[in-house]
Amino acid sequence: MAETFANVGMDDRKYSLDGFMNDPHPANDTTTLRNIVVVASSISVITLLSSLALYAIQRRLKKEVEERNKAEEALHYSESLLRDSQRVAHVGHYMFDVTTGLWSSSEEMDAIFGIDESYTRDVKGWLGLVCNEQREEMTSYLQMHILQNHEAFNKEYQIERFSDKARRWVHGLGQLEFDANGRVLRMFGIIQDITDRKNDEKALKDGKDLLTEIIEQSPISMAIVSMDGTIEHINRRAIETFGYTPDDIPNMDRWWIQAYPDESYRAEVFTQWMGLVGKALSEKSEIERREYRVTCKDGTVKTTIIFGIPVSDKFFVMFDDITERKRAEEERLSLERQLFQSQKMESLGVLAGGIAHDFNNILTAIVGNTELALMRLKPESPARDNLKRIENGAIRATDLAKQMLAYSGKGKFVVETIDINRLVQEMGNMLDVSISKKVTLRYNLTQPPPSI
């Protein structure tokens, strides 16, 4: 305080309080009081400024502390978010120091590899995690492609976890960093566990392979056609049935021309098929079955039922060759017609046999009575000729009845030599009484007649 007073010029005794109290010159009281007020005011200003400066410093320090705390909280949150993100995505990161050959890793990467803090993190340690089948390949990849050719690390490989020996697929990515002279310093990258994806890909591939095998071994001809008309696959049965190879019919345009060479029939089939395809797509149903005549590569025509199923952006088209079935059906119908005709003829034979049997009984009575009448008539009786003709006609009718009985299975055939001239003459006598009087019969018979 003495220094403060000295600074304002009050170190002289005349300006001391004692001097003020015992001042023999009261006229200087006003000046002395003014000086005292100046000193007091200066002290107050200095104290106020010090307080303000201290307050400003405290506020600034508090703000810096708050900002630092916020930054630390944000950093902790970012680190937590990064850890959670890596855990959810099964992605870990690493830093490989090329100069020392050591690498560091994140928590998620340690979890993927199944290692802890005590694991030796060098090149040998990393290669020790790689499966035996790929260890040599990955060693060469690191030396040639990364360290020598300075390529970015981008490789999928299989590891064997250190903790439980479980096999996992990982995808490694890395980017090299260089010094001013172009020498490699380090590589920063990530490791992602892609085991689930690999398993899904394998399951999908196995499913596709199984589907392809089913299609290939199917007893029905099948083809897979894309929306743009490309024929992507033809199975073995289709090639055997129609003779066309994938080179013969790479697309539907070639199929229409090859399978339906007749232009008018081709247009008919094309219009019908495209209509059925459009209906199937709109109704999300199968392509209706229709029967077509397909011309094979060797020129033969096969009757085929064609239908299909739209799946995603493709069509599964199936061909059911019913040519043999159709031929067998036609043969069956022909045999049925023949059987029906045979049954019809058998019925007619039964009917004819019954009629012939009754007719033969009547004729027997006629012949018998005619013979009795001839026996009673005198030789010169004019009625003898008429009775003789009746007898001959009845005998001929009896022979006809016997033939009908033999046809129906109720009689028997007698094989004997017939005089055709005599038979014609006998038939002529019967015709004379049945034909018109305006008709004259003349015979030109060969003598002797051929044997029958």
Secondary structure, DSSP 8 states (H G I E B T S, - for coil): -HHHHHHTT--SGGGSHHHHHT-S-GGGHHHHHHHHHHHHHHHHHHHHHHHHHHHHHHHHHHHHHHHHHHHHHHHHHHHHHHHHHHHHHTEEEEEEETTTTEEEE-HHHHHHHT--TTS--BHHHHHHHB-HHHHHHHHHIIIIIIIIT---EEEEEEEE-TTT--EEEEEEEEEEEE-TTS-EEEEEEEEEE-HHHHHHHHHHHHHHHHHHHHHHH-SSEEEEEETTSBEEEE-HHHHHHH---TTT-SBHHHHHHHH--SHHHHHHHHHHHHHHHHHHHHHT--EEEEEEEEE-TTS-EEEEEEEEEEETTEEEEEEEE-HHHHHHHHHHHHHHHHHHHHHHHHHHHHHHHHHHHHHHHHHHHHHHHHHHHHHHS-TT-THHHHHHHHHHHHHHHHHHHHHHHHHTTSS--------HHHHHHHHHHHHHTTS-TT--------SS----
